[in-house]
Amino acid sequence: MKFIDLDRQYDVIGKEIEERMHRVVESKQFIMGPEIKELETALAEYTGRKHAITCASGTDALVIPLMALELKKEDAVFVPAFTFFASAESVVLAGATPVFVDCDSSYNIDTDNLIYQIERVLKEGKLVPKGIIPVDLFGQPADYDKLNEIAQKYNLFILEDAAQGFGGIYKGKKACSFGNVSATSFFPAKPLGCYGDGGAIFTDDDEFAEKLRSVRVHGMGSDRYDNIRIGMNGRMDTLQAAVVLPKLKIFDEEVERRNAVAKRYTENLKNDFVVPVIPENKVSSWAQFSLLAENKNQREEIIEKLKEKEIPVMVYYPVPMHLQTAFRYLGYKKGDLPGCEDYADRIFSIPMHPYLTEDEIDFVSEALITVLK
Ligand SMILES: *Cc1c(COP(=O)(O)O)cnc(C)c1O
């Protein structure tokens, strides 16, 4: 069994993907070909955002807006500690300082702890609070009503990290439509993936969108050899746009299937494990289906026993950001963010993709329950 089975998706739309890729190869418009514009229009329409700007990866989709915001080292950007490294790495790449926030039982940013961390930074007086990067972890949108309230009160920008969240919904609004600017990734294993690296940035602000487009191409001004700011080479390949376009057409159906898979897992496992709970007003895109073991030892046993049955299990994430070696210079220690430290020891994720059969879901569930007996 595969953790994410891209072959089965290829069986459905492989022909169309090959045809679209072939057309790009024939046209030789590998950089900023017409498929880029076509995809950007489709993504803006899908998310309800005014502007969608494709870029080279999900990491660039975070770095480009942070560069466009012209941050300084003393600017604090609040990031959940329970996330993939890029959410926080991007802050440092853009020249600012990340401040880590604990997560709650949804695995997303804990808004009470966020307020605590903002107040702590204000009281210490060394850093200036500038922004928040909420992460839609595992596919569930963060709590944007509360986050908007906090952002307004403290005058902070919101950069939504929807690398895992594309396709999710909060109160009728799609992921990538929250905050001042949003970022997603088309890494192959994400809910909407390409066949390499890719990403996109979303905003409703015309002026900011222009800045994002400029940073994406070497800080370009009126033409290619007029450079008005420091930027990067952050363009998405036309070939990757040709892969995402056919995938986007069947994406809603895939999100529905993921939700059906999650529902069956939940029914099977809710009496034996801590299962994810998605509130009524949200839809998850189920980038991951994560469970909690009782402790680290039990998690090891589960991983071992499932491996014997050739069921892959992954741990997202074993080390929270504030305890990462690369962030040692920030001076955090174990015990600073106890919620995510506990989850990091107990969490594990089981196979999740739109093409899992009911038999496979039941096979995985039974294997899990057997370990406990
Ligand atoms: C995958 C991921 C990223 C980075 O995306 P890449 O396309 O791999 O650069 C950023 N944030 C989160 C939460 C992710 O899961």
The ligand as an SDF file (V2000), in Angstrom:
LIG
                    3D

 15 15  0  0  0  0  0  0  0  0999 V2000
    5.0600   21.7580    1.9900 C   0  0  0  0  0  0  0  0  0  0  0  0
    4.9180   22.9260    2.8640 C   0  0  0  0  0  0  0  0  0  0  0  0
    5.5740   24.1420    2.5930 C   0  0  0  0  0  0  0  0  0  0  0  0
    6.6030   24.3050    1.5120 C   0  0  0  0  0  0  0  0  0  0  0  0
    6.1920   23.9480    0.2440 O   0  0  0  0  0  0  0  0  0  0  0  0
    7.2880   23.5110   -0.8580 P   0  0  0  0  0  0  0  0  0  0  0  0
    6.4990   23.5410   -2.1270 O   0  0  0  0  0  0  0  0  0  0  0  0
    7.7710   22.1520   -0.4960 O   0  0  0  0  0  0  0  0  0  0  0  0
    8.3640   24.5250   -0.8470 O   0  0  0  0  0  0  0  0  0  0  0  0
    5.3190   25.2260    3.4240 C   0  0  0  0  0  0  0  0  0  0  0  0
    4.4810   25.1200    4.4790 N   0  0  0  0  0  0  0  0  0  0  0  0
    3.8480   23.9640    4.7700 C   0  0  0  0  0  0  0  0  0  0  0  0
    2.9080   23.9300    5.9260 C   0  0  0  0  0  0  0  0  0  0  0  0
    4.0540   22.8280    3.9960 C   0  0  0  0  0  0  0  0  0  0  0  0
    3.4400   21.6840    4.3090 O   0  0  0  0  0  0  0  0  0  0  0  0
  1  2  1  0
  2  3  1  0
  2 14  2  0
  3  4  1  0
  3 10  2  0
  4  5  1  0
  5  6  1  0
  6  7  2  0
  6  8  1  0
  6  9  1  0
 10 11  1  0
 11 12  2  0
 12 13  1  0
 12 14  1  0
 14 15  1  0
M  END
$$$$
